């Protein structure tokens, strides 16, 4: 059985993979926009590039920094709620 602390770390990593995947899709959109392929979007390639960079940054922080985020969220060393009492 997974503890809530471990489950939170898994969820953070899964969300990081999601954000990195979205950054890859946006990178493809930037390449299409630079090559003149109509993408159906009114946004410029510069805006799309910045959106891609922001998604990549958030994804890397969530994926690679999940242990630190979990440590920050669960400051005390207690794994279970019952151990606190």
Residue frames relative to the residue before (quaternion, step in Angstrom):
aa qw qx qy qz dx dy dz
X 1.0000 0.0000 0.0000 0.0000 0.00 0.00 0.00
X 0.3752 -0.7304 0.5287 0.2151 3.53 -0.86 0.97
X 0.3951 -0.6849 0.5599 0.2477 3.49 -1.10 0.74
X 0.6513 -0.5327 0.3545 0.4079 3.60 -1.13 0.49
X 0.6146 0.5579 -0.3376 0.4438 3.57 1.06 -0.72
X 0.6824 0.4696 -0.2811 0.4846 3.58 0.95 -0.86
X 0.6380 0.5280 -0.3206 0.4597 3.58 1.00 -0.81
X 0.6233 0.5363 -0.3308 0.4631 3.57 1.03 -0.77
X 0.6481 0.5122 -0.3128 0.4687 3.60 1.01 -0.78
X 0.6462 0.5080 -0.3151 0.4744 3.58 0.99 -0.80
X 0.6523 0.5082 -0.3138 0.4667 3.59 0.95 -0.85
X 0.6377 0.5227 -0.3298 0.4598 3.59 0.97 -0.79
X 0.6713 0.4878 -0.3045 0.4675 3.59 0.91 -0.86
X 0.6400 0.5169 -0.3265 0.4654 3.60 1.00 -0.77
X 0.6526 0.4903 -0.3158 0.4837 3.59 0.98 -0.75
X 0.6179 0.5416 -0.3409 0.4568 3.58 1.08 -0.67
X 0.6343 0.5054 -0.3228 0.4879 3.58 1.03 -0.78
X 0.6248 0.5369 -0.3371 0.4559 3.59 1.00 -0.78
X 0.6811 0.4825 -0.2890 0.4687 3.60 0.87 -0.95
X 0.6487 0.5012 -0.3269 0.4703 3.61 0.98 -0.74
X 0.6291 0.5213 -0.3313 0.4719 3.59 1.04 -0.70
X 0.6419 0.5083 -0.3187 0.4776 3.57 1.01 -0.77
X 0.6240 0.5280 -0.3365 0.4676 3.60 1.06 -0.70
X 0.6377 0.5166 -0.3328 0.4645 3.60 1.02 -0.70
X 0.6332 0.5139 -0.3289 0.4763 3.57 1.01 -0.77
X 0.6639 0.4935 -0.3009 0.4744 3.59 0.94 -0.83
X 0.6112 0.5372 -0.3521 0.4624 3.60 1.08 -0.67
X 0.6326 0.5138 -0.3245 0.4801 3.57 1.02 -0.73
X 0.6379 0.5213 -0.3212 0.4671 3.56 1.03 -0.76
X 0.6199 0.5282 -0.3390 0.4709 3.60 1.04 -0.73
X 0.6527 0.5089 -0.3143 0.4650 3.59 0.92 -0.87
X 0.6473 0.5091 -0.3193 0.4689 3.59 0.96 -0.83
X 0.6655 0.5058 -0.3090 0.4536 3.58 0.91 -0.91
X 0.6628 0.5042 -0.3101 0.4587 3.60 0.98 -0.78
X 0.7079 0.4351 -0.2558 0.4941 3.58 1.13 -0.57
X 0.5601 -0.6534 0.3654 0.3546 3.59 1.27 0.15
X 0.4234 0.6833 -0.4866 0.3422 3.59 1.19 0.33
X 0.4116 -0.7086 0.5010 0.2782 3.64 -0.75 0.91
X 0.1771 -0.8163 0.5467 0.0584 3.55 -0.74 1.11
X 0.4915 -0.6688 0.4341 0.3502 3.59 1.22 -0.16
X 0.6175 0.5256 -0.3403 0.4760 3.57 1.25 0.24
X 0.3936 -0.7230 0.5218 0.2237 3.55 -1.09 0.72
X 0.5392 0.6383 -0.3978 0.3789 3.58 1.26 -0.09
X 0.4974 -0.6523 0.4865 0.3007 3.55 -1.14 0.71
X 0.6296 -0.5365 0.3896 0.4050 3.56 -1.24 0.29
X 0.6010 0.5639 -0.3621 0.4356 3.60 1.13 -0.57
X 0.6516 0.4975 -0.3086 0.4823 3.57 0.99 -0.85
X 0.6588 0.5050 -0.3057 0.4664 3.57 0.94 -0.88
X 0.6349 0.5256 -0.3271 0.4622 3.60 1.02 -0.75
X 0.6658 0.4874 -0.3067 0.4744 3.60 0.93 -0.86
X 0.6219 0.5268 -0.3314 0.4753 3.58 1.07 -0.73
X 0.6373 0.5256 -0.3085 0.4716 3.58 1.05 -0.84
X 0.6684 0.4984 -0.2988 0.4642 3.59 0.91 -0.91
X 0.6511 0.5081 -0.3188 0.4650 3.59 0.98 -0.80
X 0.6505 0.5054 -0.3167 0.4702 3.60 0.97 -0.81
X 0.6487 0.5118 -0.3193 0.4640 3.58 0.98 -0.82
X 0.6507 0.5175 -0.3189 0.4551 3.58 0.97 -0.81
X 0.6666 0.4864 -0.2989 0.4792 3.58 0.89 -0.92
X 0.6552 0.5232 -0.3107 0.4478 3.58 0.95 -0.85
X 0.6729 0.4820 -0.3025 0.4726 3.59 0.93 -0.83
X 0.6314 0.5201 -0.3383 0.4651 3.58 1.01 -0.76
X 0.6953 0.4690 -0.2874 0.4625 3.59 0.88 -0.89
X 0.7001 0.4686 -0.2866 0.4562 3.60 0.93 -0.82
X 0.7804 0.3514 -0.1889 0.4815 3.57 0.71 -1.06
X 0.7370 0.3985 -0.2341 0.4932 3.60 1.14 -0.47
X 0.2947 0.7924 -0.4968 0.1963 3.58 1.21 0.31
X 0.6416 0.5263 -0.3404 0.4421 3.62 0.94 -0.78
X 0.6774 0.4828 -0.2944 0.4705 3.58 0.94 -0.83
X 0.6377 0.5156 -0.3286 0.4685 3.58 1.04 -0.74
X 0.6414 0.5028 -0.3212 0.4823 3.59 1.00 -0.79
X 0.6456 0.5146 -0.3213 0.4639 3.58 0.95 -0.82
X 0.6517 0.4998 -0.3100 0.4789 3.59 1.05 -0.73
X 0.6779 0.4932 -0.2926 0.4600 3.59 0.97 -0.82
X 0.7556 0.2427 -0.1330 0.5937 3.58 1.06 -0.79
X 0.1363 -0.8583 0.4908 0.0615 3.56 0.36 1.24
X 0.7110 0.4101 -0.2755 0.5003 3.57 0.90 -0.78
X 0.5770 -0.6357 0.4135 0.3033 3.56 -1.24 0.44
X 0.4939 0.6698 -0.4292 0.3511 3.59 1.22 0.11
X 0.3102 -0.7686 0.5334 0.1690 3.56 -0.79 1.04
X 0.7812 0.2611 -0.1389 0.5498 3.58 1.00 -0.75
X 0.5881 -0.5757 0.4349 0.3654 3.54 -1.19 0.53
X 0.6395 0.5472 -0.3320 0.4260 3.60 1.03 -0.72
X 0.6172 0.5671 -0.3506 0.4178 3.62 1.12 -0.53
X 0.5828 0.6099 -0.3755 0.3838 3.59 1.15 -0.39
X 0.7261 0.4366 -0.2440 0.4718 3.61 1.09 -0.60
